[in-house]
Amino acid sequence: MVCYYHSERPAVGICRHCGRALCGDDAADVEDILACRGRHETQVRAIRLAERNASLQAERAAAGFVRNAVFYGLAGAAFAALGLYELRWLGVQAVFLIVIGAFLLYAAVANLLESRRFR
């Protein structure tokens, strides 16, 4: 692979913005990312900033799903336990509590699995 701007020189990397091969003279190091010197440094900084923001948003989303999973898990366990405890006295109403508990436990597992997509 040769430099896009100097076809007689070997390339040391590729510009993150335009995808062109660059030699050492044309490559600018922007936060450990290569960019065309004097042409795409600003755009590569913007790309890097967008990547950082996306990473932060993903961490926040994952934390939200984990919080939801904990809440749904505790609420589901409480409903299911209450339904099982009252099954003898409440009958069908206790089954309804158990079903609500099972649904909340399912929601907890679903939220926990969804949180893993963002990590």
C-alpha positions as CSV (number, residue, x, y, z in Angstrom):
1,M,0.0,0.0,0.0
2,V,1.3,3.4,-1.0
3,C,0.5,6.9,0.2
4,Y,-2.5,8.6,-1.6
5,Y,-0.7,11.9,-1.8
6,H,2.9,10.6,-2.6
7,S,2.7,7.4,-4.7
8,E,6.4,6.7,-4.3
9,R,6.2,6.4,-0.5
10,P,4.9,3.5,1.5
11,A,1.8,4.1,3.7
12,V,2.0,3.9,7.5
13,G,-1.8,4.0,8.0
14,I,-5.2,5.1,6.9
15,C,-7.0,8.3,7.6
16,R,-10.0,7.7,9.8
17,H,-12.1,10.3,8.0
18,C,-11.5,9.7,4.3
19,G,-10.0,6.2,4.3
20,R,-6.9,7.2,2.3
21,A,-3.5,5.6,2.8
22,L,-1.0,8.0,4.3
23,C,2.8,8.2,4.5
24,G,4.6,9.4,7.6
25,D,4.7,13.0,6.3
26,D,1.0,13.2,5.5
27,A,-0.3,11.4,8.6
28,A,-1.2,13.4,11.7
29,D,-1.7,11.7,15.0
30,V,-5.0,12.9,16.6
31,E,-5.5,11.2,19.9
32,D,-3.9,7.9,18.7
33,I,-5.9,8.0,15.4
34,L,-4.5,8.9,12.0
35,A,-5.8,11.8,9.9
36,C,-4.7,13.6,6.8
37,R,-2.3,16.3,8.1
38,G,-3.8,19.7,7.5
39,R,-7.0,18.3,6.0
40,H,-9.0,16.1,8.3
41,E,-7.7,16.6,11.8
42,T,-10.8,18.5,12.9
43,Q,-13.1,15.9,11.5
44,V,-11.2,13.1,13.2
45,R,-11.4,15.0,16.6
46,A,-15.2,15.2,16.0
47,I,-15.4,11.5,15.3
48,R,-13.4,10.7,18.5
49,L,-15.7,13.0,20.5
50,A,-18.8,11.3,19.1
51,E,-17.3,7.8,19.9
52,R,-16.7,8.9,23.5
53,N,-20.3,10.3,23.8
54,A,-21.7,7.1,22.4
55,S,-19.7,5.0,24.8
56,L,-21.0,7.1,27.7
57,Q,-24.6,6.9,26.6
58,A,-24.2,3.1,26.3
59,E,-22.9,2.8,29.8
60,R,-25.8,4.9,31.1
61,A,-28.3,2.8,29.2
62,A,-26.8,-0.4,30.6
63,A,-27.0,1.0,34.1
64,G,-30.7,1.9,33.6
65,F,-31.5,-1.6,32.5
66,V,-29.7,-3.1,35.4
67,R,-31.6,-0.9,37.8
68,N,-34.9,-2.0,36.2
69,A,-33.8,-5.6,36.4
70,V,-33.2,-5.3,40.2
71,F,-36.5,-3.6,40.8
72,Y,-38.5,-6.0,38.7
73,G,-36.7,-9.0,40.3
74,L,-37.4,-7.8,43.8
75,A,-41.1,-6.9,43.0
76,G,-41.6,-10.2,41.1
77,A,-40.1,-12.3,43.9
78,A,-42.3,-10.4,46.4
79,F,-45.5,-11.0,44.4
80,A,-44.7,-14.6,43.7
81,A,-43.8,-15.3,47.4
82,L,-47.0,-13.6,48.6
83,G,-49.1,-15.6,46.1
84,L,-47.5,-18.8,47.2
85,Y,-48.0,-18.0,50.9
86,E,-51.6,-17.0,50.4
87,L,-52.5,-19.8,48.0
88,R,-54.2,-21.8,50.6
89,W,-56.6,-19.0,51.7
90,L,-57.0,-16.9,48.6
91,G,-57.2,-19.6,45.9
92,V,-57.5,-18.0,42.4
93,Q,-56.6,-14.6,43.6
94,A,-53.3,-16.0,44.9
95,V,-52.7,-17.6,41.4
96,F,-53.1,-14.1,40.0
97,L,-50.4,-12.8,42.3
98,I,-48.1,-15.6,41.3
99,V,-48.7,-14.8,37.6
100,I,-47.9,-11.2,38.2
101,G,-44.7,-12.2,40.0
102,A,-43.7,-14.5,37.2
103,F,-44.3,-11.7,34.7
104,L,-42.1,-9.3,36.7
105,L,-39.4,-11.9,37.0
106,Y,-39.5,-12.4,33.2
107,A,-39.2,-8.6,32.9
108,A,-36.2,-8.6,35.2
109,V,-34.4,-11.3,33.1
110,A,-35.2,-9.4,29.9
111,N,-33.8,-6.2,31.3
112,L,-30.7,-7.9,32.5
113,L,-30.1,-9.5,29.1
114,E,-30.8,-6.2,27.4
115,S,-28.2,-4.4,29.6
116,R,-25.5,-6.8,28.2
117,R,-26.1,-5.5,24.7
118,F,-24.7,-2.1,25.8
119,R,-21.5,-3.4,27.4
